Amino acid sequence: MRVRLEGPGPSGWPEINAEGELEMHDGARFRVGVLEALDGEVNAREYRLKLLGRG
């Protein structure tokens, strides 16, 4: 899964190997892990995620 973030969340940009939750427009929630920053480590806005399960 590839995700683009429009702005930092309350805790800032996610770190590589961090886990988090992704909420879809229909309310479904999924646990995800951050695999890599696709546009550089510093202030990255695009990430490759791994789906870990339903949240």
N, CA, C and O atoms as CSV, one atom per row, in Angstrom:
chain,resi,resn,atom,element,x,y,z
A,1,MET,N,N,0.845,-1.161,0.000
A,1,MET,CA,C,0.000,0.000,0.000
A,1,MET,C,C,0.900,1.237,0.000
A,1,MET,O,O,1.924,1.269,0.682
A,2,ARG,N,N,0.517,2.227,-0.752
A,2,ARG,CA,C,1.263,3.477,-0.815
A,2,ARG,C,C,0.349,4.599,-0.340
A,2,ARG,O,O,-0.799,4.696,-0.774
A,3,VAL,N,N,0.851,5.436,0.542
A,3,VAL,CA,C,0.038,6.496,1.139
A,3,VAL,C,C,0.778,7.820,1.031
A,3,VAL,O,O,1.993,7.876,1.221
A,4,ARG,N,N,0.049,8.882,0.727
A,4,ARG,CA,C,0.627,10.227,0.713
A,4,ARG,C,C,-0.004,11.014,1.849
A,4,ARG,O,O,-1.229,11.077,1.961
A,5,LEU,N,N,0.827,11.613,2.693
A,5,LEU,CA,C,0.350,12.419,3.803
A,5,LEU,C,C,0.353,13.882,3.407
A,5,LEU,O,O,1.310,14.367,2.804
A,6,GLU,N,N,-0.710,14.582,3.743
A,6,GLU,CA,C,-0.829,15.992,3.392
A,6,GLU,C,C,-0.247,16.907,4.466
A,6,GLU,O,O,0.042,18.068,4.180
A,7,GLY,N,N,-0.074,16.433,5.653
A,7,GLY,CA,C,0.502,17.247,6.721
A,7,GLY,C,C,0.818,16.382,7.911
A,7,GLY,O,O,0.242,15.304,8.057
A,8,PRO,N,N,1.730,16.826,8.778
A,8,PRO,CA,C,2.097,16.001,9.916
A,8,PRO,C,C,0.944,15.873,10.899
A,8,PRO,O,O,0.167,16.807,11.097
A,9,GLY,N,N,0.849,14.708,11.505
A,9,GLY,CA,C,-0.147,14.483,12.538
A,9,GLY,C,C,0.326,15.074,13.860
A,9,GLY,O,O,1.343,15.765,13.905
A,10,PRO,N,N,-0.405,14.806,14.926
A,10,PRO,CA,C,-0.034,15.382,16.218
A,10,PRO,C,C,1.354,14.965,16.684
A,10,PRO,O,O,2.003,15.708,17.420
A,11,SER,N,N,1.819,13.800,16.274
A,11,SER,CA,C,3.143,13.338,16.710
A,11,SER,C,C,4.204,13.524,15.629
A,11,SER,O,O,5.309,13.000,15.766
A,12,GLY,N,N,3.898,14.252,14.563
A,12,GLY,CA,C,4.864,14.467,13.492
A,12,GLY,C,C,4.779,13.390,12.437
A,12,GLY,O,O,3.819,12.621,12.406
A,13,TRP,N,N,5.775,13.328,11.573
A,13,TRP,CA,C,5.806,12.341,10.499
A,13,TRP,C,C,6.126,10.973,11.078
A,13,TRP,O,O,6.868,10.885,12.056
A,14,PRO,N,N,5.581,9.888,10.493
A,14,PRO,CA,C,5.866,8.549,11.025
A,14,PRO,C,C,7.315,8.137,10.806
A,14,PRO,O,O,7.956,8.558,9.843
A,15,GLU,N,N,7.819,7.310,11.710
A,15,GLU,CA,C,9.178,6.787,11.592
A,15,GLU,C,C,9.135,5.442,10.881
A,15,GLU,O,O,8.119,4.748,10.920
A,16,ILE,N,N,10.227,5.074,10.236
A,16,ILE,CA,C,10.328,3.772,9.576
A,16,ILE,C,C,10.221,2.695,10.653
A,16,ILE,O,O,10.776,2.848,11.740
A,17,ASN,N,N,9.518,1.620,10.359
A,17,ASN,CA,C,9.242,0.491,11.249
A,17,ASN,C,C,8.223,0.817,12.337
A,17,ASN,O,O,7.985,-0.010,13.217
A,18,ALA,N,N,7.618,2.002,12.298
A,18,ALA,CA,C,6.570,2.340,13.257
A,18,ALA,C,C,5.272,1.665,12.831
A,18,ALA,O,O,5.076,1.368,11.652
A,19,GLU,N,N,4.395,1.427,13.787
A,19,GLU,CA,C,3.071,0.897,13.495
A,19,GLU,C,C,2.048,1.971,13.784
A,19,GLU,O,O,2.248,2.813,14.659
A,20,GLY,N,N,0.952,1.942,13.048
A,20,GLY,CA,C,-0.094,2.929,13.249
A,20,GLY,C,C,-1.418,2.414,12.737
A,20,GLY,O,O,-1.567,1.230,12.434
A,21,GLU,N,N,-2.375,3.312,12.645
A,21,GLU,CA,C,-3.711,2.952,12.202
A,21,GLU,C,C,-4.112,3.866,11.049
A,21,GLU,O,O,-3.856,5.069,11.076
A,22,LEU,N,N,-4.737,3.285,10.049
A,22,LEU,CA,C,-5.198,4.011,8.881
A,22,LEU,C,C,-6.715,3.880,8.840
A,22,LEU,O,O,-7.244,2.770,8.890
A,23,GLU,N,N,-7.416,5.007,8.748
A,23,GLU,CA,C,-8.876,4.982,8.678
A,23,GLU,C,C,-9.323,5.346,7.272
A,23,GLU,O,O,-8.915,6.373,6.728
A,24,MET,N,N,-10.156,4.508,6.692
A,24,MET,CA,C,-10.665,4.724,5.341
A,24,MET,C,C,-11.888,5.643,5.394
A,24,MET,O,O,-12.427,5.901,6.470
A,25,HIS,N,N,-12.322,6.130,4.240
A,25,HIS,CA,C,-13.445,7.063,4.168
A,25,HIS,C,C,-14.746,6.462,4.676
A,25,HIS,O,O,-15.632,7.200,5.108
A,26,ASP,N,N,-14.883,5.131,4.635
A,26,ASP,CA,C,-16.115,4.481,5.098
A,26,ASP,C,C,-16.060,4.114,6.580
A,26,ASP,O,O,-16.989,3.494,7.098
A,27,GLY,N,N,-14.980,4.492,7.266
A,27,GLY,CA,C,-14.860,4.236,8.700
A,27,GLY,C,C,-14.080,2.979,9.046
A,27,GLY,O,O,-13.772,2.760,10.218
A,28,ALA,N,N,-13.751,2.146,8.064
A,28,ALA,CA,C,-12.974,0.935,8.325
A,28,ALA,C,C,-11.570,1.337,8.786
A,28,ALA,O,O,-10.977,2.277,8.257
A,29,ARG,N,N,-11.051,0.617,9.773
A,29,ARG,CA,C,-9.720,0.916,10.305
A,29,ARG,C,C,-8.806,-0.282,10.106
A,29,ARG,O,O,-9.227,-1.433,10.220
A,30,PHE,N,N,-7.537,0.016,9.804
A,30,PHE,CA,C,-6.550,-1.022,9.560
A,30,PHE,C,C,-5.257,-0.683,10.293
A,30,PHE,O,O,-4.860,0.480,10.362
A,31,ARG,N,N,-4.605,-1.702,10.838
A,31,ARG,CA,C,-3.286,-1.531,11.438
A,31,ARG,C,C,-2.258,-1.655,10.324
A,31,ARG,O,O,-2.331,-2.573,9.507
A,32,VAL,N,N,-1.303,-0.736,10.291
A,32,VAL,CA,C,-0.280,-0.727,9.255
A,32,VAL,C,C,1.099,-0.520,9.880
A,32,VAL,O,O,1.229,0.032,10.973
A,33,GLY,N,N,2.121,-0.975,9.160
A,33,GLY,CA,C,3.504,-0.738,9.538
A,33,GLY,C,C,4.181,0.059,8.437
A,33,GLY,O,O,3.944,-0.191,7.255
A,34,VAL,N,N,5.018,1.011,8.809
A,34,VAL,CA,C,5.732,1.843,7.836
A,34,VAL,C,C,6.987,1.104,7.392
A,34,VAL,O,O,7.865,0.834,8.212
A,35,LEU,N,N,7.086,0.770,6.099
A,35,LEU,CA,C,8.235,0.040,5.573
A,35,LEU,C,C,9.356,0.959,5.108
A,35,LEU,O,O,10.525,0.725,5.411
A,36,GLU,N,N,8.991,2.016,4.362
A,36,GLU,CA,C,10.024,2.921,3.858
A,36,GLU,C,C,9.419,4.247,3.443
A,36,GLU,O,O,8.236,4.333,3.114
A,37,ALA,N,N,10.255,5.289,3.463
A,37,ALA,CA,C,9.875,6.596,2.935
A,37,ALA,C,C,10.276,6.606,1.462
A,37,ALA,O,O,11.431,6.332,1.135
A,38,LEU,N,N,9.345,6.915,0.581
A,38,LEU,CA,C,9.602,6.836,-0.852
A,38,LEU,C,C,10.253,8.087,-1.424
A,38,LEU,O,O,10.780,8.058,-2.536
A,39,ASP,N,N,10.222,9.176,-0.683
A,39,ASP,CA,C,10.816,10.408,-1.205
A,39,ASP,C,C,11.849,10.986,-0.237
A,39,ASP,O,O,11.962,12.203,-0.094
A,40,GLY,N,N,12.596,10.110,0.420
A,40,GLY,CA,C,13.656,10.560,1.328
A,40,GLY,C,C,13.216,10.505,2.773
A,40,GLY,O,O,12.024,10.584,3.070
A,41,GLU,N,N,14.159,10.371,3.659
A,41,GLU,CA,C,13.873,10.213,5.077
A,41,GLU,C,C,13.426,11.511,5.755
A,41,GLU,O,O,12.570,11.481,6.640
A,42,VAL,N,N,13.993,12.643,5.351
A,42,VAL,CA,C,13.707,13.903,6.037
A,42,VAL,C,C,12.422,14.515,5.479
A,42,VAL,O,O,12.328,14.803,4.286
A,43,ASN,N,N,11.439,14.709,6.351
A,43,ASN,CA,C,10.140,15.291,5.971
A,43,ASN,C,C,9.481,14.551,4.815
A,43,ASN,O,O,8.878,15.176,3.944
A,44,ALA,N,N,9.588,13.243,4.799
A,44,ALA,CA,C,8.961,12.438,3.746
A,44,ALA,C,C,7.452,12.616,3.786
A,44,ALA,O,O,6.861,12.823,4.846
A,45,ARG,N,N,6.841,12.532,2.614
A,45,ARG,CA,C,5.389,12.655,2.528
A,45,ARG,C,C,4.748,11.425,1.890
A,45,ARG,O,O,3.531,11.256,1.965
A,46,GLU,N,N,5.553,10.564,1.263
A,46,GLU,CA,C,5.026,9.342,0.678
A,46,GLU,C,C,5.721,8.150,1.325
A,46,GLU,O,O,6.942,8.129,1.476
A,47,TYR,N,N,4.914,7.158,1.705
A,47,TYR,CA,C,5.420,6.006,2.438
A,47,TYR,C,C,4.896,4.721,1.833
A,47,TYR,O,O,3.802,4.696,1.268
A,48,ARG,N,N,5.661,3.666,1.948
A,48,ARG,CA,C,5.193,2.321,1.617
A,48,ARG,C,C,4.827,1.670,2.928
A,48,ARG,O,O,5.631,1.624,3.858
A,49,LEU,N,N,3.578,1.156,3.001
A,49,LEU,CA,C,3.063,0.559,4.220
A,49,LEU,C,C,2.776,-0.923,4.019
A,49,LEU,O,O,2.551,-1.383,2.899
A,50,LYS,N,N,2.787,-1.651,5.113
A,50,LYS,CA,C,2.405,-3.060,5.101
A,50,LYS,C,C,1.137,-3.185,5.935
A,50,LYS,O,O,1.079,-2.707,7.067
A,51,LEU,N,N,0.126,-3.831,5.369
A,51,LEU,CA,C,-1.128,-4.060,6.070
A,51,LEU,C,C,-0.909,-5.163,7.103
A,51,LEU,O,O,-0.500,-6.270,6.752
A,52,LEU,N,N,-1.178,-4.865,8.373
A,52,LEU,CA,C,-0.969,-5.828,9.453
A,52,LEU,C,C,-2.258,-6.497,9.903
A,52,LEU,O,O,-2.219,-7.588,10.471
A,53,GLY,N,N,-3.391,-5.868,9.660
A,53,GLY,CA,C,-4.663,-6.455,10.040
A,53,GLY,C,C,-5.711,-5.377,10.264
A,53,GLY,O,O,-5.432,-4.186,10.125
A,54,ARG,N,N,-6.897,-5.798,10.605
A,54,ARG,CA,C,-7.974,-4.834,10.885
A,54,ARG,C,C,-7.760,-4.218,12.248
A,54,ARG,O,O,-7.293,-4.876,13.177
A,55,GLY,N,N,-8.106,-2.945,12.358
A,55,GLY,CA,C,-7.903,-2.219,13.610
A,55,GLY,C,C,-9.104,-2.243,14.427
A,55,GLY,O,O,-9.117,-1.679,15.522
